[in-house]
Structure formats: C-alpha cells, structure tokens
Amino acid sequence: MLRILIIDDEAPARNRLRRMLAEVPAVHVAGEAATGQEALHMIPLKEPDVLLLDISMPGMDGMTLAKTLQEQEATPAIIFCTAWSDQAVEAFECDAVDYLVKPVRAERLVIALDKARRFIAKGDAGANGPFLRSTFGGKVNLFPLAEVICLYAEDKYTTVVHKNGSLVIDQSLLDLENEHADILLRIHRGTLVAKKYIRGLERTTDGSHYLQLAGSEDRPQVSRRNLPAVRKLIRKLT
C-alpha cells in the first residue's frame, strides 16, 4: 500500500488528485498540505511513501521543499504535478521520480505511481540509482542505469540497449562515460558497455574483436585502441 501526501496550494487540484487516487488500487491518501512548509512538518508524522508535489506555492515552493528533502537520509519518492512544463530538468536534479504537467491525466498518474513503487523497491534493496534521463517530445523519463547493457552513439542521440529492448536518450556518450566511469566502459568510439554485463571476447577470422554480453544478443565491436582495457577488465572479472 502506497501512502500518498498531496501537496498543492489549490484545493480543487488536491481534490482532483484525491478523486483519481480513489480509483487506483493499493494506494492511500495519508494527508494533504497547502504549502511546502506545512508538508515539511507533516512528512515525519504521516510517513508518506510518495509526495504528489506542486511547484508554485506561497512560501516554501515545491522545488525548495524537494531540495530540502534531498539533504535528509530517508525521503519519500517525489512526483511533481505542476502547471509549469519547463522545469523538468531541475525537478529531476532533485531526484524526482516523475514530472506530470497539469491537468494530470489518470493514466499518467498510474504510470508515475508504478515508477515510484519501483524506485522505493530499489531503495529498499540499497540500489536506487543512478538513472539515465530522456527528455524527448516534451516528456521526461528516468531509466535505471543498473538495467543498461550497452549504449551506441546515433547522430546527436544515444541508443540505450537494456534487458527488455531499447530506448533513445539525448545524453552524449562522453558525458555518460565521464559521469559513470565506474559502471561504463568505452569499447569503441561510438560504444559504451556496462562492465557487469561483459561475459567474454570473440575474435573473428579477419582479426576483429566483439564482446559477448549477458542479457543481450548484441555483439558490439571492440576497437584496437580499446582492446587492452577490455582484456584487462575481462581478466579481473574471471
């Protein structure tokens, strides 16, 4: 059962969310707050799992509340529900699970709550991040880096291969490599792989080398320049 705290300075907006939540299984509205400051006092008392958080509010706004909660060890999952469509990047920098633009649609709310459940489950297991961020078509999504197998540069974008398929993000390979060097390894000018999915190295008759990866039929090519680093890592893994 997800315990929800609705935080919005407008009563009609709170009522609309409450009505939609009444149709969602396994959720309970633990309370409502009209300001960030009020919510800050309520959170330790109500112990919500998820905050449905507006941004524009008098006094402490939603973004300030989210940044304040970032400084605490254990915090609820945050789903922003706001009329502002241009603050998604800042919202995800506050570790938001999802970002919904008003008027919030019931189907998007359900998807966001499912994300929150997964986020909470991963947090309970001690593995709640990091995440990759996709911002295509005005919609922002998070994807756990732990599920990424390999990444390919495609023009200005990056294709992410994971256990259940693939998706496209607008983060460059260079930025991802610099940010997650402990997780990702460059094997080619246009390819990164997750170290933990590497299972072996194949050499073809023409002298080319290809990686064997767990969880994927992809066999990305290893460049001569990156071959020594790949071999070194495989020796460590075996």
C-alpha distance (Angstrom), angle and dihedral (degrees) to the residues before:
residue distance angle dihedral
M1 . . .
L2 3.80 . .
R3 3.80 114.3 .
I4 3.82 109.3 -146.0
L5 3.80 129.6 -160.3
I6 3.83 113.2 -163.6
I7 3.81 113.3 -151.1
D8 3.81 117.4 -172.5
D9 3.80 132.7 124.9
E10 3.83 91.7 -138.9
A11 3.81 115.6 79.4
P12 3.85 94.1 -155.1
A13 3.81 89.9 56.0
R14 3.82 91.3 49.6
N15 3.80 90.9 47.9
R16 3.81 92.1 50.1
L17 3.79 91.9 52.1
R18 3.80 90.9 46.8
R19 3.82 90.9 52.7
M20 3.81 91.9 50.0
L21 3.79 92.0 46.8
A22 3.81 89.8 53.2
E23 3.83 86.9 67.3
V24 3.81 94.4 50.5
P25 3.82 117.2 90.2
A26 3.80 121.4 -125.6
V27 3.80 98.0 16.8
H28 3.80 130.6 114.7
V29 3.81 127.2 -168.6
A30 3.79 102.4 -131.5
G31 3.81 94.0 -175.4
E32 3.78 150.2 -47.3
A33 3.80 134.0 -110.8
A34 3.80 131.0 -169.9
T35 3.81 97.9 -157.3
G36 3.77 139.0 30.4
Q37 3.78 91.2 -115.1
E38 3.79 91.8 53.7
A39 3.80 90.1 48.7
L40 3.79 91.5 49.9
H41 3.81 89.2 59.3
M42 3.81 93.4 43.5
I43 3.80 98.6 49.9
P44 3.84 97.4 74.5
L45 3.82 90.1 44.0
K46 3.82 99.0 45.7
E47 3.83 96.4 32.0
P48 3.82 95.1 -151.0
D49 3.79 121.7 -167.6
V50 3.81 93.2 -151.0
L51 3.80 136.2 28.1
L52 3.81 119.2 -151.0
L53 3.77 94.2 -157.2
D54 3.80 131.8 -169.3
I55 3.82 117.9 -153.9
S56 3.82 105.8 -150.4
M57 3.82 108.0 62.8
P58 3.82 134.0 135.4
G59 3.79 116.4 -94.6
M60 3.79 110.8 -2.0
D61 3.81 105.1 21.8
G62 3.78 125.7 -152.2
M63 3.80 96.5 -96.0
T64 3.80 91.8 51.5
L65 3.80 90.3 49.5
A66 3.81 91.5 50.5
K67 3.82 91.5 50.2
T68 3.80 90.2 48.1
L69 3.80 90.9 51.9
Q70 3.82 90.2 50.2
E71 3.80 87.8 69.4
Q72 3.80 91.6 59.3
E73 3.80 124.1 84.2
A74 3.81 100.6 -131.0
T75 3.80 117.1 31.3
P76 3.83 136.2 162.8
A77 3.78 120.8 -101.5
I78 3.82 109.7 -95.2
I79 3.80 125.9 -137.1
F80 3.80 112.2 -179.7
C81 3.82 115.0 -142.8
T82 3.78 106.4 -173.2
A83 3.79 145.4 145.4
W84 3.81 89.4 -131.5
S85 3.82 112.9 92.8
D86 3.82 96.4 179.9
Q87 3.81 101.9 65.8
A88 3.80 99.9 68.1
V89 3.81 95.4 110.1
E90 3.81 92.2 53.0
A91 3.80 89.4 45.1
F92 3.81 93.0 56.1
E93 3.78 89.9 46.8
C94 3.82 83.0 63.5
D95 3.83 88.6 57.8
A96 3.80 94.5 -105.0
V97 3.79 116.0 173.9
D98 3.80 94.1 -146.9
Y99 3.81 142.7 -8.9
L100 3.81 119.4 -137.9
V101 3.80 123.0 -171.7
K102 3.81 118.2 -143.7
P103 2.91 132.5 -78.0
V104 3.79 83.0 54.5
R105 3.80 112.8 -146.8
A106 3.79 118.8 -138.1
E107 3.80 94.3 -127.7
R108 3.83 92.1 52.2
L109 3.79 90.5 48.2
V110 3.81 90.4 54.8
I111 3.82 90.9 50.1
A112 3.81 90.6 49.5
L113 3.79 91.9 50.4
D114 3.80 90.1 50.5
K115 3.80 88.1 53.6
A116 3.79 89.1 50.4
R117 3.81 90.6 52.6
R118 3.80 90.9 52.6
F119 3.80 91.1 45.6
I120 3.80 91.3 51.6
A121 3.80 92.2 45.7
K122 3.79 91.5 51.9
G123 3.80 90.2 46.9
D124 3.79 90.7 52.7
A125 3.78 88.0 52.7
G126 3.80 91.4 49.5
A127 3.80 94.7 -112.5
N128 3.79 108.4 96.8
G129 3.76 100.0 143.1
P130 2.92 173.0 -137.2
F131 3.79 105.1 -94.7
L132 3.79 137.1 -162.5
R133 3.80 115.8 -130.9
S134 3.81 127.0 -140.2
T135 3.81 120.1 -169.7
F136 3.81 103.9 178.1
G137 3.79 123.5 145.3
G138 3.79 93.6 5.9
K139 3.80 89.9 -63.7
V140 3.79 121.3 114.3
N141 3.80 120.9 -152.9
L142 3.78 134.5 176.5
F143 3.81 124.4 -144.1
P144 3.81 123.5 -171.8
L145 3.79 112.3 -112.6
A146 3.80 88.7 -146.4
E147 3.83 88.7 72.8
V148 3.81 95.6 49.4
I149 3.83 115.4 108.3
C150 3.80 102.2 178.4
L151 3.80 141.9 -17.9
Y152 3.81 131.4 -143.2
A153 3.80 129.0 -161.5
E154 3.83 109.8 -122.8
D155 3.82 112.5 -177.4
K156 3.82 104.2 -69.6
Y157 3.79 94.1 -14.0
T158 3.80 140.1 63.6
T159 3.80 126.2 -126.1
V160 3.80 113.1 -144.8
V161 3.82 118.0 -154.1
H162 3.80 114.4 -157.8
K163 3.78 137.7 165.2
N164 3.80 94.9 -82.7
G165 3.79 101.3 38.0
S166 3.78 134.5 -69.9
L167 3.79 143.6 -63.7
V168 3.79 138.0 -171.4
I169 3.80 124.6 -118.5
D170 3.80 133.2 -179.2
Q171 3.81 97.6 -130.5
S172 3.80 116.7 108.9
L173 3.80 124.0 -122.0
L174 3.80 90.1 -120.6
D175 3.80 92.9 55.7
L176 3.80 91.5 46.0
E177 3.81 92.0 47.8
N178 3.80 92.4 50.4
E179 3.80 93.5 45.2
H180 3.81 98.0 44.2
A181 3.81 105.3 28.0
D182 3.80 89.9 139.8
I183 3.82 90.9 59.4
L184 3.82 106.6 29.1
L185 3.81 130.6 55.5
R186 3.80 126.2 -162.2
I187 3.79 111.0 -130.8
H188 3.80 99.0 165.9
R189 3.79 138.1 11.6
G190 3.80 89.1 -95.7
T191 3.80 102.4 29.6
L192 3.80 138.8 76.1
V193 3.81 124.3 179.2
A194 3.78 132.4 -164.9
K195 3.80 106.4 -110.9
K196 3.79 95.0 -140.1
Y197 3.84 92.2 60.1
I198 3.81 95.6 54.6
R199 3.80 110.7 113.1
G200 3.79 105.7 164.8
L201 3.80 150.6 -36.5
E202 3.81 127.5 -100.7
R203 3.81 124.8 -158.6
T204 3.80 118.3 -157.2
T205 3.79 127.2 -151.3
D206 3.79 91.7 -98.9
G207 3.82 90.8 57.9
S208 3.81 96.9 -104.5
H209 3.80 120.5 137.5
Y210 3.81 127.9 -140.6
L211 3.78 131.5 -175.1
Q212 3.79 125.0 -121.4
L213 3.80 109.2 -140.5
A214 3.79 130.0 -166.3
G215 3.80 115.4 -124.0
S216 3.81 96.0 18.1
E217 3.79 139.6 72.0
D218 3.80 89.2 -144.8
R219 3.81 113.9 117.2
P220 3.82 104.0 -168.7
Q221 3.78 117.2 -161.8
V222 3.80 120.3 -112.8
S223 3.80 116.3 -140.6
R224 3.79 120.9 -132.8
R225 3.78 89.4 -116.2
N226 3.82 92.8 56.7
L227 3.81 97.4 36.8
P228 3.85 96.5 93.4
A229 3.82 92.0 54.0
V230 3.80 91.0 48.2
R231 3.79 92.7 49.8
K232 3.80 90.9 48.1
L233 3.80 91.3 52.2
I234 3.82 92.9 47.6
R235 3.80 90.1 52.7
K236 3.81 88.9 53.9
L237 3.79 92.4 47.8
T238 3.77 93.4 50.3
